[in-house]
Amino acid sequence: MLSKHPPKEGPLQQMIESEFMKIMNLGNFESVYLFSEEGLPVVELAGRGIVTADHASEIALTMGKALENIETEATTGAIREVLILTDTRRKIDLRYFRALEQNVTLVVVVPPGKTYRSHTARMIRYLSKLQAEL
């Protein structure tokens, strides 16, 4: 059984990072981060380092708090994704879902003109499959 805070080093961590690195390279992502519900980094893959782990964590936590307010006022259900488009056409995609026995946030930084949805979906599916196997 997975603990609420998976170890930073070990087989599970290495498996997740290895798979995320493959997907990151396929998607030509600049960075990929996975944060626990407390905002602690589970995966930090800062390829080009345009958005650092600290900045990604701040974005995820700030946006998460804003979404809590929106979700309590809206009747549409939980928000699963937020996309930020910068003036340089870089995308910062935030995905909110349940994995590793907790709510997590996936933050992906995508360069201009690159697609991302199938790759982020693959990361989420991988974590779901991994959870089911454990």
N, C-alpha and C positions, 0 to 999 in steps of 0.2 A: 504494500500500500504506500502511496506517495505521501510524504509529509506536506504540511501546508506551505513550507518553504523548502523547495528542492535544493539539494546541495549544489554549490557553485562548481564543484569538481566531482566527477564520478561518471559512471556509465550513462545514466539517464541524461545528465547535462551534456555530455559529449555527443550522444545520439541526437538530441534536439539541435545543438549548435551545428553539427555536421549537415543535417538535413536542411536547416535554415540557410546555411552557407551555400549549398547547392542551388536552392531556390533563389536566393539573393543574386547569385551569379547569372542564373537563367533570365531573371527579370531586369538585370543591370541596375538593381537598386543601389542607391548611395549608402543607405543605412537601414538596419533592421533591429528593432528593440522589442522585447517582450517584458512587460512589467507585471508584478503581482498586484493584488488588490490594494496592498499598502504602498504601492509605488516603488517597490524594490526591483532592481533589474534581475531578470531570470536569464535573458539572452541579450548580449550587447554585441552587435556586429556593425561596427562603424567603418564601412569601406572607405569612403572618401571623407568622412567626418564633417560634412557640411552642417549637419545637426548633431550636436554631441549628445551623449547619454543624459547628461544633466538637463539640457534643453528639452530633449524628448520627454523626460520624466515630468518636467514642469508643464509642458503642453498637455500631456496625458492627464495629470492630476487636475489642472485648471479646467480643462474641457470636461473631465468627469464630474467635477462639482457643478459646472454649468448644466450638464445634462441631467443631473439629479433634479435640479429645479424645473427643467423643462418637462421631464418625465412625470413629475408629481402634478403638474398643471395640465398636461395633455392626456388624452384618453387613447392615444394611438399605440401605447405599449412601449417597451424598452427600445432605446435607440441603439443600433448595432454598429453603425459606422458614421464617421465624420471625415470629410475630405476638406483639406485646406489647400487652396491654390495660391501660390505666391506670385508676386509681380514678375518674377523671372520664369514663370510657368512650371516651377518645381511643385510637386504634389507631396503633401504630408497626409498620409492615410492612417486613420486611427480606427481600429476594429476592437469592439468590446464583445467578449464572449467568455464562456466558462471552459476552463481546462485546468489540469493539474489540481483538481479538487478545489478550485477557487475561481473568482472572477479575475480575468486578466485583460490586459490591453496590449494589442500589437500595434506598434508604430513603424510605418515603413516610409522612407523618404525616396521618392521616385523622381528621376531627372526629367527634364522637359521632353515631351514627345514619346514617352515610353508607357506601355500598358502595365497594369499592375493587378487587376482584379483576379484573374485566374491564378496568379502566383500567390497572392495573399490567401485566397480560398484554399490553395494546396497546403499552405502552412497550417491553417486552421484544421483542415481534414487530418493532417499528419498528427497534430496534437490529440485530436479526438480518437483516432485509431490507436495511438500510443496509450492513451488513458484506458481504452477498452481492453488492451492486451495485458495491462498490469493488474 
